[in-house]
Amino acid sequence: MNMKLQKQSKKGFTLVELVVVIAIIAIISAIAIPSVIFMVSAATDSSGKTNASSVSEACYNFYTLVKSGTIDSQSKYPDGSLVSVAAAPGSSATTRNIAAKNITVADALKYSGINLPTKDSGGTPVYDSFHYYTGTVSGHNEGEIEYNTGNSLPVGTSELAPTTKLHNLYND
């Protein structure tokens, strides 16, 4: 009978063993959590920079193609609708330039098939994360679009919005 009591008391962990396991888990968490946070932040920054580059290229290409007359009012968006912001085919350079002044960032993204949401999954505006240079500043060209990783806009930039007119980006 004494043997039976000894076997029953050996089942389970001692308080010291549990404290040691909890301490080890706490140490591993203290090391791992900042690393995971850093990786998520780095991935967000990388994605933002890629999006900014795509948006910048789409805006510049659409704007110059409308101004040159390559894209006209008979051209179509990917959804099949006509590009109403462009001038009629064969229009003069003056007419094409006037039409180009009404092009917005949203128009360029629609033509390029870029579907940048206006808000992320948490409800934060996406466009608030982008800015464009209003002049040549610190090696950046006027109209260059960047991802904004800080809480405030860098000097010499303006916030990019879907309604931003492309001629404002290129001071044209």
C-alpha positions in Angstrom: 0.0 0.0 0.0 2.9 2.4 0.7 4.1 1.7 -2.8 0.8 2.8 -4.3 0.9 6.1 -2.5 4.5 6.8 -3.8 3.4 6.2 -7.5 0.5 8.6 -7.1 2.6 11.4 -5.7 5.0 11.2 -8.7 2.4 12.2 -11.2 2.5 15.9 -12.2 5.0 18.7 -12.0 6.5 20.5 -9.0 6.0 24.2 -8.6 9.7 24.8 -9.4 9.4 22.9 -12.7 6.4 25.0 -13.7 8.1 28.3 -12.8 11.2 27.3 -14.9 9.1 26.4 -17.9 7.1 29.7 -17.6 10.4 31.6 -17.3 11.8 29.9 -20.4 8.6 30.8 -22.4 8.8 34.4 -21.2 12.4 34.7 -22.3 11.7 33.2 -25.8 8.7 35.5 -26.1 10.7 38.6 -25.2 13.2 37.7 -27.9 10.7 36.6 -30.6 7.9 39.3 -30.3 10.1 42.3 -31.3 11.6 40.3 -34.2 8.1 39.5 -35.5 7.0 43.1 -35.1 10.1 44.3 -37.0 9.4 41.7 -39.8 5.8 42.9 -40.2 6.9 46.5 -40.3 9.6 45.8 -42.9 7.1 43.9 -45.0 4.7 46.8 -44.8 7.4 49.3 -45.8 8.5 47.1 -48.7 4.9 46.7 -49.9 4.3 50.5 -49.6 7.5 51.3 -51.6 6.5 48.9 -54.3 3.0 50.4 -54.4 4.4 53.9 -54.5 6.7 53.0 -57.4 3.7 51.4 -59.3 1.5 54.4 -58.6 4.2 56.8 -59.7 4.9 55.0 -63.0 1.1 54.6 -63.8 0.5 58.3 -63.2 3.4 59.5 -65.2 2.7 57.2 -68.1 -1.0 58.0 -68.3 -0.4 61.7 -68.0 2.2 61.8 -70.8 0.2 59.5 -73.1 -2.9 61.7 -72.8 -0.8 64.8 -73.4 0.8 63.2 -76.5 -2.6 62.1 -77.8 -1.7 58.4 -77.7 -4.6 58.0 -75.3 -7.6 59.8 -76.5 -11.4 59.9 -75.8 -11.8 56.7 -77.9 -9.4 54.8 -75.7 -10.8 52.5 -73.1 -10.2 51.7 -69.4 -9.8 48.0 -68.5 -13.4 47.9 -67.5 -14.4 48.9 -71.1 -15.6 52.4 -70.4 -14.2 55.3 -72.5 -11.4 57.5 -71.2 -13.5 60.6 -70.8 -10.7 62.7 -69.4 -8.7 62.6 -72.6 -9.1 64.8 -75.7 -10.8 63.7 -78.9 -8.7 61.9 -81.5 -6.6 64.3 -83.6 -7.0 67.2 -81.1 -4.4 70.0 -81.0 -1.6 70.0 -78.4 -3.3 72.8 -76.6 -6.6 70.8 -76.3 -4.7 67.7 -75.1 -2.8 69.7 -72.5 -6.1 71.2 -71.2 -7.6 67.7 -71.0 -4.5 66.4 -69.2 -4.9 69.1 -66.5 -8.1 67.3 -65.3 -6.6 63.9 -64.9 -6.5 62.6 -61.3 -4.5 59.9 -59.6 -7.7 57.7 -59.6 -8.0 58.1 -63.4 -4.4 56.9 -63.9 -4.8 54.0 -61.6 -8.0 53.0 -63.2 -6.4 53.0 -66.7 -3.4 51.0 -65.4 -5.6 48.5 -63.7 -4.1 49.3 -60.3 -6.7 48.8 -57.6 -5.3 50.5 -54.6 -7.9 50.5 -51.9 -8.8 53.7 -50.2 -8.6 52.1 -46.7 -6.7 49.1 -45.3 -8.3 46.3 -43.4 -8.1 48.3 -40.2 -10.0 51.3 -41.7 -6.8 53.5 -42.0 -6.7 55.5 -45.3 -4.1 54.0 -47.6 -3.5 57.2 -49.6 -2.4 59.0 -46.4 0.7 56.8 -46.6 1.8 58.4 -49.9 3.3 61.8 -50.7 4.7 63.5 -53.7 7.5 66.0 -54.1 6.4 69.5 -55.1 9.9 70.4 -56.3 13.4 69.0 -56.5 14.3 68.3 -52.9 17.3 66.3 -51.6 17.8 64.3 -54.8 14.1 63.6 -55.4 12.4 64.8 -58.6 9.3 66.9 -58.7 6.2 64.6 -58.9 8.1 61.6 -57.5 5.7 59.5 -55.3 7.0 57.9 -52.1 5.6 55.8 -49.3 5.4 57.8 -46.1 6.8 55.8 -43.2 6.6 58.7 -40.7 3.8 60.5 -38.9 4.4 63.7 -40.8 5.0 64.6 -44.4 8.6 65.3 -45.4 9.6 68.8 -46.3 8.8 69.8 -49.9 6.0 67.2 -50.3 2.2 67.1 -50.4 -0.1 64.3 -49.4 -1.3 62.1 -52.4 -5.0 61.6 -52.7 -7.2 59.9 -55.3 -8.4 63.3 -56.4 -4.9 64.8 -56.7 -4.6 66.3 -60.2 -1.6 64.9 -62.1 -0.6 68.3 -63.4 0.0 69.3 -59.7 2.5 66.5 -59.4 4.5 67.6 -62.5 3.9 71.3 -62.0 2.7 71.5 -65.5 
